[in-house]
Amino acid sequence: MTISEYVAVLVEIADDSGGGVVAPPRTVPDCRDDEDNLVLDLAAEVASSSSSRMTPT
């Protein structure tokens, strides 16, 4: 199985489960390691998405 095929299977699983796949904007350039920046970009996007869905109690 190629990487592209593997990614396609993961996307299909995410879609079938009611989830999805995000490509967060590149907003965190703080770390020298680009992969760390990608993780921080994702964390920032998830925090942003979840806070917009929260309702006050």
C-alpha positions as a Markdown table, in Angstrom:
| # | Residue | x | y | z |
|---|---|---|---|---|
| 1 | Met | 0.0 | 0.0 | 0.0 |
| 2 | Thr | 1.4 | 3.4 | -0.9 |
| 3 | Ile | 1.2 | 6.4 | 1.4 |
| 4 | Ser | -1.4 | 8.0 | -0.9 |
| 5 | Glu | -3.6 | 4.9 | -0.6 |
| 6 | Tyr | -3.1 | 4.8 | 3.1 |
| 7 | Val | -4.1 | 8.5 | 3.4 |
| 8 | Ala | -7.2 | 7.9 | 1.2 |
| 9 | Val | -8.2 | 5.0 | 3.6 |
| 10 | Leu | -7.8 | 7.3 | 6.6 |
| 11 | Val | -9.8 | 10.1 | 5.0 |
| 12 | Glu | -12.6 | 7.6 | 4.1 |
| 13 | Ile | -12.7 | 6.3 | 7.7 |
| 14 | Ala | -12.9 | 9.9 | 9.1 |
| 15 | Asp | -15.7 | 10.8 | 6.7 |
| 16 | Asp | -17.6 | 7.6 | 7.3 |
| 17 | Ser | -17.4 | 8.2 | 11.1 |
| 18 | Gly | -18.9 | 11.6 | 10.8 |
| 19 | Gly | -15.6 | 13.3 | 11.3 |
| 20 | Gly | -13.4 | 14.9 | 8.8 |
| 21 | Val | -9.9 | 16.0 | 7.9 |
| 22 | Val | -8.6 | 19.5 | 8.4 |
| 23 | Ala | -5.6 | 21.3 | 6.9 |
| 24 | Pro | -5.0 | 24.0 | 9.5 |
| 25 | Pro | -3.5 | 27.3 | 8.4 |
| 26 | Arg | 0.2 | 27.7 | 9.1 |
| 27 | Thr | 0.0 | 30.2 | 12.0 |
| 28 | Val | 2.7 | 29.0 | 14.5 |
| 29 | Pro | 6.3 | 29.7 | 13.4 |
| 30 | Asp | 7.8 | 29.5 | 16.9 |
| 31 | Cys | 9.8 | 26.3 | 16.8 |
| 32 | Arg | 12.9 | 25.5 | 14.8 |
| 33 | Asp | 11.5 | 22.1 | 14.0 |
| 34 | Asp | 8.8 | 22.4 | 11.3 |
| 35 | Glu | 7.0 | 19.3 | 12.4 |
| 36 | Asp | 6.6 | 20.8 | 15.9 |
| 37 | Asn | 5.1 | 23.9 | 14.2 |
| 38 | Leu | 2.6 | 21.6 | 12.4 |
| 39 | Val | 1.5 | 20.1 | 15.7 |
| 40 | Leu | 1.1 | 23.5 | 17.2 |
| 41 | Asp | -0.9 | 24.7 | 14.2 |
| 42 | Leu | -3.3 | 21.8 | 14.6 |
| 43 | Ala | -3.6 | 22.4 | 18.3 |
| 44 | Ala | -4.4 | 26.1 | 17.7 |
| 45 | Glu | -7.0 | 25.2 | 15.0 |
| 46 | Val | -8.7 | 22.6 | 17.2 |
| 47 | Ala | -8.8 | 25.0 | 20.2 |
| 48 | Ser | -10.3 | 27.7 | 17.9 |
| 49 | Ser | -12.9 | 25.3 | 16.4 |
| 50 | Ser | -14.0 | 23.9 | 19.8 |
| 51 | Ser | -14.3 | 27.3 | 21.4 |
| 52 | Ser | -16.6 | 28.5 | 18.7 |
| 53 | Arg | -19.0 | 25.5 | 19.3 |
| 54 | Met | -19.1 | 26.0 | 23.1 |
| 55 | Thr | -22.3 | 27.5 | 24.5 |
| 56 | Pro | -22.4 | 29.5 | 27.7 |
| 57 | Thr | -24.0 | 27.8 | 30.7 |
